[in-house]
Amino acid sequence: MAISPNAQVHASAVVEEGAQIADDCIIGPFCVVGPNVVLHRGVQLKSHVVVSGHTEIGAETEVFSFSVIGEVPQDLKFGGEDSQLVIGERNRIREHVTMNTGTEGGGGVTRVGNDGLFMAGCHIAHDAQIGDRVIVVNSAAVAGHCVIEDDVIIGGLCGIHQWVRIGRGAIIGAVSMVTNDVIPYGLVQGPRGELDGLNLVGLKRRGVPRADISELRAAFQTLAQGEGAFQERAKRLGEESDSTYVQEMVAFISGHTDRSFLTPR
């Protein structure tokens, strides 16, 4: 066990032999930290937090009460193989959040980026790949093997189907079930999630130039109403537009996927 002399560990906490606890970490009352856990500088476990498995938590991340981080996957195919959960820096993981390690069939690693907010009761399943500045709202669930790119917001009580990709800057409205890929900057809403436009508010908040937003809106209209199949429309967009944002959307649509796409209504 390697506990920094600058770390604060409450007398009621259990830190198992082999755990690595860096400078300025705070482990609160009744927390349990497993033997293969690495906590980087300034990580805080508030109280009653369980961190287990081969789990690494990046600097200055806060984990709130009753969260369970790094437990085995909720996957019947999991055979006890070694797998990991790697969480980045400055995340806020609120009460009752669960995040699982990966599986051999999914690459063996669940990854969470930096500066995310994971609100009370949400779930990140095995082998999910979560980008930076992602917000997952209360009681939403991200299933196994999903890819959630940077700056995505997933509304409360949402379900993201396994293997789904959600492109950068997209927003998923509350109480939506998302069963297919979502293009970058897309706006999805409705009980059975439908692509209903672009996340214009998010684009403006990030300071995206008006000209680029106009290009994205025109691209969306082409995807919605142009001739040919969805993939053919995207290919034409790639040939016709020089916008970096439109090219990002085209690259996403052209990339490998195990699902189909939510297409504009």
C-alpha positions in Angstrom: 0.0 0.0 0.0 1.3 3.4 -0.9 -0.5 6.3 0.8 1.0 9.7 0.6 1.7 11.3 3.9 -0.2 14.3 2.6 -3.4 12.3 2.0 -6.2 12.4 4.5 -7.8 9.0 5.2 -10.7 8.9 7.7 -10.3 6.3 10.5 -13.4 4.5 9.4 -12.3 4.1 5.8 -10.9 0.8 4.5 -7.9 1.1 2.1 -6.7 -2.3 1.0 -3.0 -3.3 0.7 -1.7 -2.3 -2.8 -3.8 0.8 -3.3 -1.9 3.9 -4.4 -3.1 7.1 -2.9 -1.4 10.3 -4.1 -0.8 13.7 -2.4 -3.7 15.7 -1.2 -6.3 12.9 -1.6 -9.2 12.9 0.9 -10.9 9.6 1.7 -14.0 10.2 3.8 -15.9 8.2 6.3 -16.8 4.6 5.5 -15.2 4.5 2.1 -13.7 1.3 0.7 -10.8 1.4 -1.7 -9.6 -1.8 -3.3 -6.1 -3.1 -3.7 -5.7 -2.3 -7.4 -7.0 1.3 -7.2 -4.9 4.3 -8.1 -6.1 7.7 -6.9 -4.1 10.7 -8.4 -3.4 14.0 -6.7 -6.3 15.7 -5.0 -9.0 13.1 -5.6 -11.8 13.3 -3.0 -14.1 10.5 -1.9 -16.8 12.1 0.1 -18.2 9.3 2.2 -19.5 5.7 1.7 -17.8 5.5 -1.7 -16.7 2.1 -3.0 -13.8 2.1 -5.5 -12.8 -1.4 -6.6 -11.2 -3.3 -9.5 -8.3 -2.0 -11.6 -9.5 1.5 -11.4 -7.6 4.8 -11.9 -9.1 8.1 -11.0 -7.5 11.3 -12.3 -6.4 14.4 -10.4 -8.9 16.6 -8.6 -11.9 14.3 -9.4 -14.6 14.4 -6.7 -16.7 11.3 -6.0 -19.8 11.8 -3.9 -21.5 9.5 -1.4 -22.7 6.0 -2.2 -21.1 5.9 -5.7 -19.7 2.5 -6.7 -16.8 2.9 -9.1 -14.9 0.1 -10.8 -17.1 -2.9 -10.0 -17.4 -5.8 -12.5 -19.5 -5.4 -15.6 -23.2 -6.2 -15.7 -22.6 -8.5 -18.6 -23.3 -12.3 -18.4 -20.4 -12.9 -20.8 -17.9 -11.5 -18.3 -15.7 -14.3 -17.1 -13.7 -12.6 -14.4 -10.9 -11.5 -16.7 -8.8 -8.5 -15.7 -10.2 -5.3 -17.0 -9.9 -1.6 -16.2 -11.8 1.6 -15.6 -9.8 4.8 -16.3 -11.3 8.1 -15.3 -9.7 11.5 -16.2 -9.2 14.7 -14.3 -11.5 17.2 -12.6 -14.7 15.1 -13.0 -17.6 15.4 -10.6 -19.2 12.1 -9.9 -22.4 12.7 -7.9 -24.3 10.5 -5.5 -25.2 6.8 -6.4 -23.3 6.8 -9.7 -22.1 3.5 -11.0 -19.2 3.0 -13.4 -18.0 -0.5 -14.4 -14.8 -1.9 -15.7 -14.4 -3.2 -19.3 -14.7 -6.7 -20.8 -12.4 -8.8 -22.9 -14.8 -8.6 -25.8 -15.0 -4.8 -25.7 -11.3 -4.0 -25.4 -11.0 -4.4 -21.7 -11.1 -0.7 -20.7 -13.9 1.7 -19.8 -12.7 5.3 -20.3 -14.0 8.6 -19.0 -12.4 11.8 -20.1 -11.8 15.1 -18.2 -14.1 17.7 -16.7 -17.2 15.7 -16.9 -20.3 15.9 -14.7 -22.1 12.7 -13.8 -25.2 13.5 -11.9 -26.9 11.5 -9.2 -27.9 7.9 -10.1 -26.4 7.7 -13.6 -24.7 4.7 -15.0 -21.6 4.2 -17.2 -21.4 0.6 -18.4 -18.6 -1.7 -19.5 -16.3 -0.6 -22.4 -18.0 2.8 -22.8 -15.7 5.5 -24.1 -16.7 8.9 -22.7 -15.1 12.1 -23.9 -14.2 15.4 -22.2 -16.8 17.8 -20.7 -19.6 15.3 -21.0 -22.7 15.8 -18.8 -24.8 12.8 -17.9 -27.9 14.0 -16.0 -29.7 12.2 -13.2 -30.7 8.5 -13.6 -29.5 8.3 -17.3 -27.8 5.1 -18.4 -25.1 4.7 -21.0 -24.9 1.0 -22.0 -21.9 -1.1 -22.9 -19.6 -0.3 -25.8 -21.0 3.2 -26.4 -18.9 6.1 -27.6 -19.8 9.5 -26.3 -17.7 12.2 -27.8 -16.7 15.6 -26.3 -19.2 18.2 -25.1 -22.2 15.9 -25.2 -25.2 16.4 -22.8 -27.4 13.4 -22.0 -30.7 14.4 -20.3 -32.2 12.9 -17.2 -33.8 9.4 -17.4 -32.3 8.7 -20.8 -31.2 5.3 -22.0 -28.3 5.0 -24.6 -28.4 1.6 -26.3 -25.3 -0.5 -26.4 -22.8 0.2 -29.3 -24.4 3.6 -30.0 -22.1 6.6 -30.9 -23.0 10.1 -30.0 -21.1 12.8 -31.9 -19.4 15.8 -30.4 -21.6 18.6 -29.1 -24.9 16.7 -29.4 -27.6 17.0 -26.9 -30.1 14.3 -25.9 -33.4 15.6 -24.3 -34.7 14.1 -21.1 -36.6 10.7 -21.1 -35.3 9.6 -24.5 -34.3 6.2 -25.6 -31.5 6.4 -28.1 -31.1 3.3 -30.3 -29.0 4.6 -33.2 -26.0 6.9 -33.7 -26.4 10.6 -33.3 -24.5 13.0 -35.6 -22.2 15.7 -34.1 -24.2 18.7 -32.8 -27.5 16.9 -33.2 -30.5 17.5 -31.1 -32.4 14.4 -30.1 -35.7 14.3 -28.2 -38.9 12.3 -27.7 -39.6 9.0 -26.0 -38.0 7.0 -28.8 -35.3 9.5 -29.6 -35.6 11.3 -32.9 -33.1 13.6 -34.5 -35.0 16.9 -34.4 -32.4 19.5 -35.4 -29.1 20.9 -34.2 -27.9 21.8 -30.7 -27.9 25.5 -31.7 -27.8 26.7 -28.1 -24.7 24.7 -27.4 -23.0 25.9 -30.5 -23.6 29.5 -29.6 -22.4 29.0 -26.0 -19.1 27.6 -27.3 -18.6 30.6 -29.5 -18.9 28.8 -32.9 -18.9 31.5 -35.6 -22.2 32.4 -37.2 -21.0 31.4 -40.6 -20.2 27.9 -39.4 -23.5 27.5 -37.7 -25.2 28.6 -41.0 -23.1 25.9 -42.8 -24.2 23.3 -40.3 -27.9 24.3 -40.7 -27.6 24.0 -44.4 -25.9 20.6 -44.1 -28.7 19.4 -41.8 -31.3 20.4 -44.4 -29.4 18.5 -47.0 -29.3 15.4 -44.8 -33.0 15.8 -44.1 -34.3 16.5 -47.6 -31.6 15.8 -50.2 -31.8 13.2 -52.9 -30.5 9.6 -52.4 -29.8 7.6 -49.3 -28.6 9.1 -46.0 -25.0 8.0 -46.6 -25.0 9.4 -50.2 -26.2 12.8 -49.0 -23.4 12.8 -46.4 -20.8 12.0 -49.1 -22.0 14.9 -51.3 -21.8 17.2 -48.3 -18.2 16.2 -47.9 -17.4 17.1 -51.4 -19.3 20.4 -51.4 -18.5 22.0 -48.1 -15.2 23.3 -46.7 -16.6 23.9 -43.2 -14.5 22.1 -40.5 -17.8 21.4 -38.6 -19.5 20.0 -41.6 -16.5 17.8 -42.4 -16.5 16.5 -38.9 -20.1 15.5 -39.3 -19.4 13.8 -42.6 -16.4 11.9 -41.1 -18.6 10.7 -38.2 -21.3 9.4 -40.6 -18.6 7.7 -42.7 -16.9 6.1 -39.8 -17.3 2.5 -38.6 -20.5 1.8 -36.6 -22.4 -1.2 -35.3 -25.7 0.7 -35.5 -27.6 2.7 -38.0 -28.2 6.5 -37.7 -31.0 8.6 -36.3 -32.0 10.6 -39.4 -33.6 14.0 -39.5 -37.4 14.0 -39.3 
